[in-house]
Amino acid sequence: MSNERKVHLIGNAHLDPIWLWRWQEGCGEVLQTFRSALDRLNEYPDFVFTCSSASYYKWVEEIAPDMFEEIRERVKEGRWVPVNGWWVQPDCNIPSARALPARHSIRSSTTTKNSAEYAKPHITWTLSATAECFLSS
């Protein structure tokens, strides 16, 4: 058994696209962030990126189909890892026991066939400025 330790650094975008902005501005931030992530993936062959929220992927699918296809290719390569399962990242500061599973299930009923294919997460996490937690399936 080796005593070597490995550190994994994975790029992540924590976006709140409709928190203080109109949705159009938030959508623009998502598109710019995803473009930047794809550029980093092209520059660095060992780079891995992750982002949550099925709504982001649906926006990209509808507005920038070429980018959507690029993301799908990176997902197949294992270099873009969809996480979460929420439609948007929730505020988990004071949730009820019934609210979190209900919010989580909304994704499956609101994504399209294409977006469901690549936005289905294998890891569920919730990052929030006020309450951080991590869940792995």
N, C-alpha and C positions, 0 to 999 in steps of 0.2 A: 504494500500500500504506500503510495506516494504522499509525502508531506507537502507537496506543492499545492498552493491555493490558486484558484482561478477566479478572476473577477470578470463578470460579464457587464458590459456597458451597452445599453440598448437605447436608441433614440426614441423619445416619446414626445408627443404634442398634447399638452393639456390645454384645450380650447374651451372657452365659454362663449360660443358664437352669438348667443342672443341675450346675454346677461345685461350689458349696458349699451348694446348696439341694436340697430335695426337688423333684421335677418339678412338683408342684402350685404351689409358690411361684414357680418359674421360669416356668411357663405364665402365672401371674397377672401377672408382670412384662412378659411379651410382650404380653398383652392391654392392660395399662395404657399401655405404650409406644406400641403401635399406635393406641390411642384418642387419645393426646396428639398423635401425628403427624397423624392425620386432622383433629384440631381445628386444628392449625397450618395445614394445607392449606386448610381452610375460611376461616381468618383472612387468609391471605396468598396472593394469587393467583399470585405468582411463585415460591412456595416449592416445592422439590422434595425428596423424601425417598427414602431407600434403606435397605434392610435385607436381610440375607442369611439363609440357612438355611431350607431347604424345610420342616423340621419346624415352624417357627413358623407358616408359612402353613397347614399341615395342621391344627394346633391351632385356629387361628382359624376355619378352614372348619368344623370339627366343633363347636366350642364357641360361637362367635359368628357365625352365618351372615350376619346383617345387616352386621356389620363386614366380613366377607369380601367381600360384594357391593360395599361402599363402596370397599374396596381395589381390587377389579377395575375399578371405574369410574376410579379415579385412575391405574391402570396404563394403561388405554386412552387417557387424557388425556396420558400421558407425564410425569406429576407424581410417580408412585410407581414407582421403578425397582428391580425385583428384581435382585439381583446374587448372584453366587456360583454355587451349584449343589451345594453340600454339603448333607447332611442336617442337620448342625450344623457350626458353625465348628470346624475342626480345629486342633490344636496342630501347627504345622509346624516346631517347633524342630529335631527330628532325624528327619525322615521318610526312609523308604527310597524308592528310585526306583519301586518297584511299589506302595507304599502309597497315595500321593496319587491316581494315576489310579483305583485300585480304590475308594477312598472317594468320589471324585467321581462315579463311576458308580452308586453306591448310590441317589442321589436319583431317578434315572429309574425304578428298579424299586420304589420305596417310596411315591411320591406318587400321589394319586388323579388321575383324569382332570381334574377341576376344578383341583386345586392345581397340576398339571403345566402347565396352560394359562397361569397367571399367574406361576408360580415359575420358569419357564424363563428363565435369565439370558442377557443379551447381553454381560455383563461378568462376568468371574470374578476375584475378589480374595480374598485371605486376610489378615485382620488379626489379629494376635496381640500380646499384650503383650510377648512375648519374641522374636518373629521376624516382622517385617513384610515383606510382599512384595505386589506388584500385578501382575496379568496382565490384559491386555485382548484380547478376541477380535475 
